[in-house]
Amino acid sequence: MKSLLKILVVAAALGLAPTAALAQANPAAAPAPVATASAPASTPAAAVAAAPAFPRAAPTPGIGYPTKHWGFQPQFGEIGQQALWFHNILLMPIITFISLFVLALLLWVIVRYRRAANPVPSRTSHNTLIEIVWTVVPVLILVAIAIPSIDLLQAQYSPPKADLTIKVIGNQWFWSYQYPDNGDFELVSNMLPDEEAKKRGEPRLMAVDERMVVPAGKVVKLIVTSNDVVHSWGIPAFWVKMDAVPGRLNETWFKVDRPGVYYGECYELCGARHGFMPITVEVVPPAQFAAWVATKGGSMPGAAKPASPDATANSPILNPPAPTTGATEGTASTPAPPKVVPATAKPTATSQAEAQ
């Protein structure tokens, strides 16, 4: 009986020996300890799940989306404010004056030169003064319009140096946004159902699940293109609208100082669900923008990217430390390099007796 017990003990020891040796040789292959209530497991998935979600700002009533009022939406970009001044201060007075003048002239001609008041029509073929006036005055009006118009176009298509670049891609029927300056992550933006939009307090058919988020007070350059058909990306409150053409990169820009939520639509007929491609841009302070980028797995320019828990860059096995330069004697951790004998050195002559 004692012999049988000894045999069983020896067999168990021999069976466990390879497993223990393997665990010592490769600690990563050893089974991980089971997490308990006192020592919870620390995994990337758990850390992501525990991270707080980025708060979504609520829209301001009457700002950033169409409401029941006359005229354009309030403008919050530099280009929009310049264009709004051009429209309200210059174009509208000129258009109103010309329309009223032509209407008054038509009424005067109808009344003054009707058959009852003028039975014998005039035989005047031309009037030199009138011809000069109706030629010179339109030219002066066009010059007055052209100067600020060219200035506005130059500001639109000569953007300043960009602080942030975003690639906007149109698809049937949704938008996607890429952030190459912040780790090149991508967002896919789809329209929210009516119930979800109402729950979040956003306008119907204009809210999306993933917003384009940009920092306030920064120049944002957009590279606009399409994957299928022609779309058009635009935000009326920024005075921005640019066609998304397949195989072509169009460029536009905006700069908004006021944080808030702004809405737009696809402005090019692109198919059956053209009316269900809304656009939502959220402008946040720069510090909050950096926090949002971190929640998407990106990084700010110049900031070190967080190391992956599976990274092997610091592994002492795959990347052993380099020996100390110029060391002549070995230590416990770094052995001394072997002595190198020059190829031209002659061996020392010894006699046969000395060799023996």
Residue pairs with C-beta under 8 A, 6 or more apart in sequence:
22 29
23 29
23 30
35 41
40 46
43 309
44 308
44 309
51 295
53 295
54 291
54 292
54 295
56 200
56 211
56 282
57 259
57 260
57 261
57 282
57 284
58 200
58 201
58 202
58 261
59 65
59 201
59 202
59 203
59 260
59 261
59 263
60 260
60 261
61 67
62 69
62 74
63 73
63 74
63 76
63 237
63 260
63 262
64 73
64 237
64 260
64 261
64 262
64 263
65 73
65 203
65 206
65 262
65 263
66 73
66 236
71 88
72 84
72 87
72 236
73 236
73 237
74 237
75 81
75 83
75 84
75 237
75 238
75 239
76 237
76 238
76 256
76 257
76 258
76 260
76 262
77 237
77 238
77 239
77 240
77 254
77 255
77 256
78 155
78 255
79 152
79 155
79 156
79 238
79 239
79 240
79 254
80 237
80 238
80 239
80 240
82 151
82 152
82 155
83 152
83 239
84 239
86 148
86 149
86 152
90 144
90 145
90 148
91 145
94 141
94 144
94 145
98 141
111 117
112 118
113 121
156 252
159 219
159 221
159 251
159 252
159 253
160 219
160 253
160 255
161 219
162 219
162 220
162 221
162 253
163 215
163 218
163 219
163 220
164 179
164 181
164 182
164 214
164 215
164 218
164 219
164 220
164 221
165 180
165 181
165 220
165 221
165 222
165 223
166 177
166 178
166 179
166 212
166 214
166 220
166 221
166 222
166 223
167 177
167 178
167 180
167 222
167 223
167 224
167 225
168 175
168 176
168 177
168 212
168 222
168 223
168 224
168 225
168 233
168 244
169 175
169 176
169 177
169 178
169 225
169 226
169 227
169 244
170 224
170 225
170 226
170 227
170 228
170 229
170 231
170 232
170 233
170 244
170 266
170 270
170 277
171 226
171 227
171 228
171 231
172 228
172 229
172 270
172 271
172 273
173 266
173 270
173 271
173 272
173 273
173 274
173 276
173 277
174 188
174 189
174 190
174 191
174 277
175 188
175 189
175 208
175 233
175 277
175 279
176 186
176 187
176 188
176 189
177 186
177 187
177 189
177 210
177 212
178 184
178 185
178 186
178 187
179 185
179 186
179 187
179 293
179 296
179 298
181 301
182 293
182 296
182 298
182 299
182 300
182 301
183 293
183 296
183 297
183 298
183 299
183 305
184 298
185 296
185 297
185 298
187 210
187 212
187 296
188 210
189 208
189 209
189 210
189 211
189 212
189 279
189 280
190 208
190 209
190 210
191 205
191 207
191 208
191 209
191 276
191 277
191 278
192 200
192 202
192 207
192 208
192 209
194 204
194 205
196 207
197 203
197 204
197 205
197 206
197 207
198 204
200 207
202 261
202 280
203 263
205 275
205 276
205 278
206 263
206 265
206 278
206 280
207 263
207 278
207 280
208 278
208 279
208 280
211 261
211 280
211 281
211 282
212 279
212 280
212 281
212 282
213 281
213 282
213 283
213 284
213 289
213 292
214 220
214 256
214 281
214 282
214 283
214 284
214 289
215 283
215 284
215 285
215 286
215 289
216 256
216 257
216 258
216 259
216 283
216 284
216 285
216 286
217 255
217 256
217 257
217 286
218 255
218 286
219 253
219 255
220 253
220 254
220 255
221 251
221 252
221 253
222 233
222 240
222 242
222 251
222 252
222 253
222 254
223 249
223 250
223 251
224 233
224 242
224 243
224 244
224 249
224 250
224 251
224 252
225 244
225 245
225 246
225 247
225 248
225 249
225 250
226 244
226 245
226 246
227 246
228 246
229 246
229 270
229 271
230 243
230 244
230 245
230 246
230 268
230 270
231 243
231 244
231 266
231 268
231 270
231 277
232 241
232 242
232 243
232 244
232 266
232 267
232 268
233 240
233 241
233 242
233 244
233 264
233 266
233 267
233 279
234 240
234 241
234 242
234 264
234 265
234 267
234 279
235 241
235 254
235 262
235 263
235 264
235 279
235 281
236 264
237 262
238 254
238 256
238 262
238 281
239 254
240 252
240 253
240 254
241 252
241 267
242 250
242 251
242 252
243 250
243 268
244 250
244 268
256 262
256 283
258 283
259 283
259 284
259 285
260 282
260 283
261 280
261 281
261 282
261 283
262 280
262 281
262 282
262 283
263 278
263 279
263 280
263 281
264 278
264 279
264 280
264 281
265 275
265 277
265 278
265 279
266 274
266 277
266 279
268 274
270 277
284 292
290 300
293 299
293 300
299 305
299 306
307 313
307 314
312 318
312 319
313 319
323 334
323 337
324 334
327 334
327 336
327 337
328 336
329 336
330 336
